[in-house]
Amino acid sequence: MVTLYTGGCRSGKSEMAVARAKAACGEVCFIATCVPQDDEMRLRVKKHQEQRPANWQLVEEPVGLAQAISKVDAEAYPVILVDCLTLWVCNLMCQEKK
């Protein structure tokens, strides 16, 4: 099953996704796409880290999302949470400019 949360900036999408992943059966792999480049974003990342259980597997991948997902052992981690697709697209666009 795939679930996509949409909404405006800071509308609670991440919190809803984390709550759903916590309630799911099985271990969770959290794939983070954010590259914090300023103090505001670092604070947001810190807040998100505090909301996640420490036992979740963390993969930080700002661009190669498909590859990161394909490398996850789905039997060991039946729940994969990607946060966030908007930042991932932004990272792709910025990479193209280089």
Secondary structure as UniProt FT lines:
FT   TURN            9..10
FT   HELIX           13..23
FT   STRAND          28..32
FT   HELIX           39..51
FT   TURN            54..55
FT   STRAND          57..60
FT   HELIX           65..71
FT   TURN            74..76
FT   STRAND          79..83
FT   HELIX           85..97
//
